[in-house]
Amino acid sequence: DQALGYARELVAASPRDRPARVALARLLEARGDAAGARDQWRAAVELGEDPEGLLSLASAARAAGDAPTEQRALEHLAQLDPGVEEWRRIAALRSAAGDRPGASQALRRVLAKDPRDRRASLELGRLLVAEGQTQEAVGVLREAGDAASADRAALERRLHIEPTARADAAGLERAVGALIEQTYRQRLGELPRLGGNLALRVTVDATGRGSVVEVIADSVHDPDVLACAYWNLRDAAYPTDKPGRYSFRFALRPPR
C-alpha cells in the first residue's frame, strides 16, 4: 500500500515519467486493479512505444475486458516487427481470448523467424487440429518432432494414415483407397450425405518416394478425407527406378 501511494504521488508530480507509469502499472496489476493497470500502461505507451509496453497493455486490457484496446495494442505491436518471444506472447493472448486464427497467425510469425521452434510447431499443430485443418496439421506436428509424438500419432490414427507399399500404382491406389474409405465411413457418422470424387497426382522420384502431391479435383470437400488421401499418397513407397507422375482417383458414395 505504501509503495502504491508513493507511485501515485510520483506519477502525479511527473506525469511524463514513463518508468514511474510502468512501476505504478505493475503495482496495480499486483493489487488486481486491471482497469487501473490498463490506464497506466496506456499512458506509458503514449510516452514511448516498445514491444514490452504494448504486450503489457494488451494483457492488462484483456484482464479489464477491454477488447478494443487490446486489439489496437496488438496491431501496433505487429507493426514494430517484434521478436520470437513477443510473437509467442501475442499467440498466448489471442489463444486465451478464443481467437484461434489470430493465435495461428502469431505462431506462424514465430516459425518464420525460427523454423526449428518445436514448441511453436506443436502449439500451431494443435490449433490447426482444433480448427479442422487436418492436412496442414499433420505436417506441422511432424515438424515439431518428439514433442508432438503423441498428438501426431493420435491424429494419424484418426485419419488412418499408414505406411503403404505395393509393386505397382494400381495396387497402391487400391490400398490407399481402402484407408480413405475408412476415414470416409468415419466421417459419415457426422455427415450422412457426404460423398464425391477425389483426384490427386503424385510426382515420384527414382527412389520411389512421393515428393509432390497435387489435388486435381475434390468434390467431397471434407478436410479429414482429403488429409487421409494426401498423406497416404505422400508417404507411400512407389516402385523404384520409375520416376514420373502417377494419377489416382477415388469415388466415395454413402450407403443406400
N, C-alpha and C positions, 0 to 999 in steps of 0.2 A: 504493500500500500504506500509506504514511504517513497519507494523508488518510482512508483507510478505518479505520485504527487510531484516529485522533482522533475520527472519527464514532462508532465503537463506544463509546469512553470517554465521550463526551458523552451518548449515549443511556443508558448505564449510570448516569451521575451524575444525569441528569434524564429519567426515563422518560416524563414527561408533556410534554416539549418537542416539540411537533408539528413545527416546522421541522427539528429535529435528526433526527427519524424520517424525514422526507421526504428530507433530504440523504443519510442512510445508505441509504435505499431506492434512490436514484438511483446511488449508488456501487456498490451490489451489482448493480444492473442492468448497469452498465458492466463489471463483472467476470464477468458471465454467470451469477450466482447467482440463478436465477429464484425458487427457493423462499425464499431469504433476503429477496429484494426483496418478494415477496408478503407475508411476515410483517410487514415494516416498513410497507408500505402499509396493511395491515390494521390495525395498531396506530395509524397516523396517522389513518385514517378513524374509528376508535373515539374518537379525541380530538376529531374535528370533521369532519363530512361536507361535502364540496363536490363539484361535478361533476368537477373535475380529479383529485381524490384517488380518487374512485370509478372513473373511467375508468382511471387508472393501476393501481388494484388489479385491475380486470378484465383488463387487459392482462398484468400480472405473473402472475395466476392462470392465465391461458391458457398462458403460456410455461412455467409449472410443471406443466401438465397437471391443474390443479385446477378441474374444470368446476363443481362446486357453488359454490365461492367466486366464480368468475367470474359465474355466473348471479345470485347474490344481489347482487353489486355492481351489475350492470346493472339489476336490479329496483329497487334503492334509487335508482339514478340516474334511472330513468324517473319516480319519484315526485317528484323535485326539479324536473321540467319544464325540462330543460336547453335550451340554445340550439342553433342550427343546427349549429355545429361539433361540439358534443358528440354530437348525434344522428348526425352523419356518422361520427364515430369509432365509435359503437356499431354502425353499419351495417358498418363495416370489420371490427370484431371478430367480429360474427356471421357475416359472409361468410367470413372466414378460418377460422372454426370449422365451416364447412359448414352453417350454419343459414340457409338461404335465406329461409324465412318471417320469421325474426327480423330479417334484414337488410332485407327488403322493408318490414317494419313501421317500422323506423327511418328508412328513406328517405322513407316516406310522411309521417313526422313532420317531416322536413326540408322537404318540399314544402308541408306545412300551414303552416309558418312563413314559407316563401319560395317561393311558387308559380312564380317565374321562375328558380329554380335549375336551370339547364340540365344541370349535371353530375349532380345528383341524379336528374333525369329520365332521363338516359342510363343511369346505373347501375341504376335501378329497371327500366327497359325491358329491359335485358339479363337481369336476374334473372327477370323475368316470362317472357321467351322460354325461359330455361333451365327454368322450372317448367311450361312448356307453356301458359301463359295468354296465348295469342297475340292474342286480341281486344283485351284491355286493353293489351298491349304495343305494338300499332300506335299507339294514341292517345298513350301516354306517350312513345314515341320521336318522334312528331310534335311534341309539346310541347318536346322537347329541342332542336329546331331544327337548325342546321348541324352541331352537334357529333355528332349521331346520324344524319347523312345516309346514311352507308354501311350502318349497322345497319338503318335503316328501309328502305332500298332493297332490301337482301338479304331482309328479312322479307316485304316486299310482293311481291317476285318469287316467293318460295316459296309464298305464299298466293294468287298470281295475282290481285292487286288492281290493276286498271287503270281509267283514266277511261272511262266508258261514257255514250253519249248516243244516244237514239232518239226518234222522233217520237211514240211512244205507249207506254203502260205495258206492253202485250203485247210490244212489241219489246224493251223493257228487260228484261222477265222472261226472254226467250229469250237475250239477250246475257249477262246476269248468270248465268243457268243454265249457259251454256257454260263460264264461268270457274269456277263452283262444281264442275262436272263434272271439270275438270282437277285441281283440288285434291283432289277425292274420289278420282279414279283414282290419284293420287299416294299417298294415304293407304291405299289398298287394298294397296299393297305391304307395309305393316306389319300391316294388319288386314284379312285377306281376306274376312271375313264382315261387314264394316261396311256399313250401309245404314239407310234410314229416310226420314223426311219432315221438311222444314223449312217453316215458315210464318212470314213476317215482315210487319209493317205499317210503312209509312213515311209520316210526316207531311211534306208538301211545302209550301213557301211560294210566294208569287206569282212569285218569281224562278226557280223551278224547281230549288231546292236542297232536299235532304232534311235537315230539322232534327232529327227524332227517328226512330230505328229501334227498333221493339219486336219482340221474339221472341215469337211467339204459340204456336208449337209446335216442339219439337225432339226427335225420336225417334232421330236419328243419334248424338247425344251425342259429337261429336268437336270439340275446340276449334278445330282448323285449318279444318275445313269451315264451322263457324259464323262464324269470323272472316272468312273469304272472303265469305260471304253478307252479313254485317253491313256490312263496309266498302265492298264494291262497291255496295251499295244506298245507303249513306250518301254516297258520292262521286259517284253517278250524276247526270247532268243530265236533269231531268224536263221535260216540256212547260211552257213559261212561261204565266203568266196562268191557270193551272189548279190553284190551291191545293187541298189536301184530303188525304185519306188513301188510300194505294194499298196493296193487299194482294198478296203474292207467295207462291207455293207451289212447292216443288221436291221431286221424288221421286228418291231415289238408290238404285240397285239394283246389286249386284255382278253381273258377267257370269256366265252359266251355264256 
